[in-house]
Amino acid sequence: MIEFVVIGLVVLFASCMQGSIGFGLGMIASPLLVIVRPDLVPATIILLAINISIAAFLRERRLVDWSVVLWASIGRIPGIVAATIAVATFSHTGLSLTLATAVLIGVAFTLVGWKPAPSRPNMMIAGAASGLFGTSTGIGGPPIALIMRSADGSTARATISAYFVVGSVLSLTGLAVGGQLSLTHLLYAAGWAPFMVVGILLSGFVIKRASTPVLQALAAGISVLGALIVIGQALLG
């Protein structure tokens, strides 16, 4: 029970970050989950994330850039195929190191000043990277966030959320086909859903009162710490 509640509180905080800056649930919660309950990664994180994305999308749906959603979703498909194979074949150590790598790459994306043009090729490449890492580890936000960096904050949040509604459905379908989605994942996701709801509700207040760069820096710092712990645990284990 203590383990369940601790993970739930991490989900609450990570959900608040996700609702505030458009990503963060996977980068913050997945490292802890892969250490404590690796059997729940990535499906449980994706099941939680899709609900956050739906809530964020409904809140700002009029600001969505649908061209980004379309082309990034098309690009996501080959990434999902590769990730489904990886999840089915990787050892625990391999999955842990892949997840930690995804976190560190994601943090790097949030810190660099590069703003790639949201062209169709770039959107499809970002979608492929998002599909690969998002389906294998639950961390697919940073590539899309990078593409949306030049957009207004509200437009970026709305577009990323809309993309993840579509992308999460595609990823869960791929995992189900690959035999990596079970009733256990659904039950744990349902159990942590109340924590997620509280986090989403808090994000509405956080958006109005906190600076986006500060929130991004906070999420990045916690994510790096989690990734380093995962790497240490994987190597020592």
Secondary structure, 3 states (H helix, E strand, C coil): CHHHHHHHHHHHHHHHHHHHHCCCHHHHHHHHHHHHCHHHCCHHHHHHHHHHHHHHHHHCHHHCCHHHHHHHHHHHHHHHHHHHHHHHHCCHHHHHHHHHHHHHHHHHHHHCCCCCCCCHHHHHHHHHHHHHHHHHHCCCHHHHHHHCCCCCHHHHHHHHHHHHHHHHHHHHHHHHHCCCCCHHHHHHHHHHHHHHHHHHHHHHHHHHHCCHHHHHHHHHHHHHHHHHHHHHHHHHC
